[in-house]
């Protein structure tokens, strides 16, 4: 089947962009559950919006009986080609850091700003309209094509657990939630807590999620002025809010902690350097601060998928209890239990802390010589003409971990400058347009035996 690029760009893309803007306008981050809305009213609203959109476009649709996922189908094949998407987003964080409100989609100088524009509403909408183009032009796939809409990818993955327990598993598929050309390896992801009930004479509070670099913390305790001066000397912004010193950093995706400025670790570094020395400040200032690979702690674990990375997301400290959260991205060939958990647990026992594993996401590792990788690479190269592109390994965790025979295929073109999970999340309109073309042409190849 030959794709009419002009028709795709002039007829389908403007409609896709309008739907995307309407979708971004729905604040779909995790909130308190309500009736028929296990992840909160915003997430339920965005699911209803997408399902209604797909129904109007001619798809067969379904919402899971527990309201934790939905999907849209095209085709009648017995085998399933699944496109695993997600409609939830990370919280917006400090609204003052956005150049435009995060849920007011704004196009400026050819760039679309808004929470979810890149992760993952933009790629999701482009895939919907890629399939819509095929549907309108009488393409008959050998596989049934199913767009699965997850609702808790950024948090618990309950959506995918529920889908797998109740629905057909993919025979082949992709998730448009990584980078181009495709991702052949995804690191292990470990979320864990360190806690204690030690007497301390300060309070620290900040952070929204394990997988987001902490960008703002509040501190009440000794030497606030000295700490503020230390931070200012190191070009870290501070402010005052009642009796609290507010430290401002820079948000980033938890898999790329070096892209952000962790306000919490900078605070503890300043505390330590100003004489506030206890087990917590010693550990955070000397083992964690700016030590994104924690090589002094675990050693060098680098393999073909890269280095270990560590992100501290949440700080909850008062004079009765303390909690610190970690998000580790662990190289694919590591033994997580022996090389990470046991070492961390032993350290905690020796220092009066408690260790708790909260979640482990398995690795993805598919040989570059596998049939699926070769097929997608050939499709991508044929569509884009980019013969130099090679499969990538990433620290991010995608729905490719949920099912066999699934890899991350797009949608980030420039991971080095990614705005995922950051303030002012954005994507170039031209990249969305290219994305639509890539997925449309790729599905023609992938949906045939």
QUIKAWO-V75103 format. One record per residue. RES is the residue in one small letter. PHI is phi in degrees with one decimal (none if undefined). Layout:
res=(RES:RES)
phi=(PHI:PHI)
This chain:
res=(x:x:x:x:x:x:x:x:x:x:x:x:x:x:x:x:x:x:x:x:x:x:x:x:x:x:x:x:x:x:x:x:x:x:x:x:x:x:x:x:x:x:x:x:x:x:x:x:x:x:x:x:x:x:x:x:x:x:x:x:x:x:x:x:x:x:x:x:x:x:x:x:x:x:x:x:x:x:x:x:x:x:x:x:x:x:x:x:x:x:x:x:x:x:x:x:x:x:x:x:x:x:x:x:x:x:x:x:x:x:x:x:x:x:x:x:x:x:x:x:x:x:x:x:x:x:x:x:x:x:x:x:x:x:x:x:x:x:x:x:x:x:x:x:x:x:x:x:x:x:x:x:x:x:x:x:x:x:x:x:x:x:x:x:x:x:x:x:x:x:x:x:x:x:x:x:x:x:x:x:x:x:x:x:x:x:x:x:x:x:x:x:x:x:x:x:x:x:x:x:x:x:x:x:x:x:x:x:x:x:x:x:x:x:x:x:x:x:x:x:x:x:x:x:x:x:x:x:x:x:x:x:x:x:x:x:x:x:x:x:x:x:x:x:x:x:x:x:x:x:x:x:x:x:x:x:x:x:x:x:x:x:x:x:x:x:x:x:x:x:x:x:x:x:x:x:x:x:x:x:x:x:x:x:x:x:x:x:x:x:x:x:x:x:x:x:x:x:x:x:x:x:x:x:x:x:x:x:x:x:x:x:x:x:x:x:x:x:x:x:x:x:x:x:x:x:x:x:x:x:x:x:x:x:x:x:x:x:x:x:x:x:x:x:x:x:x:x:x:x:x:x:x:x:x:x:x:x:x:x:x:x:x:x:x:x:x:x:x:x:x:x:x:x:x:x:x:x:x:x:x:x:x:x:x:x:x:x:x:x:x:x:x:x:x:x:x:x:x:x:x:x:x:x:x:x:x:x:x:x:x:x:x:x:x:x:x:x:x:x:x:x:x:x:x:x:x:x:x:x:x:x:x:x:x:x:x:x:x:x:x:x:x:x:x:x:x:x:x)
phi=(none:-93.4:-91.2:-84.4:-60.0:-62.7:-65.6:-59.5:-81.1:-90.3:-104.7:-88.2:-64.8:-58.1:-66.9:-62.5:-64.5:-64.9:-62.5:-61.1:-62.4:-65.2:-71.3:-60.4:-67.6:-95.9:-72.3:-110.4:-98.7:-57.8:-137.6:-60.1:-67.7:-133.7:-56.1:61.9:-140.8:-63.9:-111.0:105.6:-66.0:-65.6:-67.3:-62.6:-63.7:-70.5:-63.4:-59.4:-62.7:-68.5:-63.5:-63.4:-59.6:-67.1:-61.1:-65.0:-83.1:106.4:-79.4:-86.4:-128.9:-154.5:-110.7:-56.1:-62.5:-97.7:62.4:-99.2:-161.7:-149.3:-155.5:-134.2:-114.3:-140.0:102.9:-122.4:-63.1:-75.2:-85.8:-116.1:-101.6:-104.0:-111.2:-92.1:-114.3:-144.0:-108.1:-80.1:-132.4:-77.4:-59.7:-74.0:73.8:-71.8:-63.3:-67.4:-82.7:-88.2:-76.8:-142.8:-53.9:-62.4:-112.6:-117.9:-57.7:-131.9:-104.0:-137.2:52.6:77.5:-120.8:-93.9:-102.4:155.7:-66.7:98.3:-58.0:-107.8:-127.9:-136.6:-69.4:-57.4:-59.3:-61.8:-65.6:-63.8:-70.5:-59.1:-78.2:-63.8:-68.5:-60.3:-59.8:-62.5:-61.1:-69.0:-108.0:61.6:-76.3:-107.4:-77.6:-74.8:-87.3:-72.2:-96.2:-126.2:-91.9:-95.4:-109.1:-78.9:-125.8:-142.9:-64.6:-78.6:-128.8:-100.7:63.9:-58.2:-59.3:-73.6:-61.0:-68.2:-59.9:-62.0:-71.7:-123.4:-131.3:-69.2:-88.2:-65.6:-84.0:-157.4:173.9:-150.8:-120.9:-85.5:-135.5:-126.0:-146.4:-84.1:-77.6:-163.9:-113.0:-94.4:-141.6:-123.9:-66.5:-58.9:-125.4:-120.0:-102.2:-147.1:-118.9:-116.4:-139.9:-165.3:-124.6:-87.9:-72.2:-133.8:-114.7:-147.9:-126.1:-137.2:-144.1:174.7:105.1:-113.8:-154.7:-61.9:-99.9:-129.1:-61.2:-64.5:-110.9:-156.5:-136.0:-112.3:-130.3:-129.4:166.8:-63.9:56.9:-61.4:-66.0:-63.4:-64.2:-61.4:-63.7:-59.8:-65.7:-62.2:-62.2:-99.5:63.3:-103.9:-72.1:-135.1:-153.3:-119.0:-135.2:55.8:-92.5:-101.5:-87.2:-103.8:-107.0:-114.5:-114.0:-144.3:-74.3:-161.9:-63.8:-61.9:-80.0:-129.6:-62.9:-68.1:-78.8:-105.9:-127.5:-80.3:-61.1:-68.4:-70.7:-64.2:-60.6:-68.2:-62.9:-65.8:-61.6:-61.1:-69.8:-106.1:89.4:-89.2:-116.5:-143.8:-61.0:-69.4:-66.4:-63.9:-65.2:-69.1:-70.0:-104.3:-109.3:-112.3:-60.8:59.8:-110.0:-66.0:-93.7:47.7:-65.1:-67.8:-100.7:-105.2:85.2:-85.4:-106.0:-59.4:-140.3:-61.1:-89.2:110.9:-95.8:-66.6:-127.8:-128.4:-127.1:-98.1:-100.2:-125.0:-119.7:-133.3:-128.5:-143.9:-75.2:-112.3:-151.5:-138.2:-147.5:-133.4:-110.2:-121.6:-124.8:-100.7:-109.9:-112.5:-50.5:-63.9:-95.3:-80.3:-94.3:-60.5:-63.7:-78.3:-91.3:-124.0:-62.0:-62.7:-65.3:-65.0:-63.2:-62.7:-60.4:-63.5:-60.7:-74.6:-115.9:78.1:-104.6:-112.5:-104.8:-145.1:-77.4:-100.4:-163.3:-129.7:-98.2:-67.3:-74.4:-117.2:-146.1:-124.9:-54.7:-63.0:-93.3:-68.8:-61.7:-65.5:-63.1:-61.4:-66.7:-67.1:-61.8:-65.7:-64.2:-61.0:-66.2:-65.1:-72.6:-95.3:77.6:-87.7:-88.4:-93.2:-64.2:-131.0:-57.3:-115.4:-114.9:-134.5:-92.5:-68.2:-111.0:-118.1:-65.3:-59.9:-75.4:-82.9:-141.0:-70.9:63.9:-128.4:-131.2:-82.3:-123.8:72.8:-116.3:-79.9:-89.0:-136.3:-63.9:-64.1:-120.1:-66.5:-108.2:-58.2:65.9:-105.1:-64.2:59.4:-52.1:-159.8:-152.3:-68.0:-61.3:-64.2:-73.5:-62.4:-63.5:-64.2:-58.5:-59.5:-66.6:-60.1:-68.9:-62.0:-69.6:-68.7:-64.3:-57.7:-80.7:-72.7:-84.8:-110.5:-66.8)
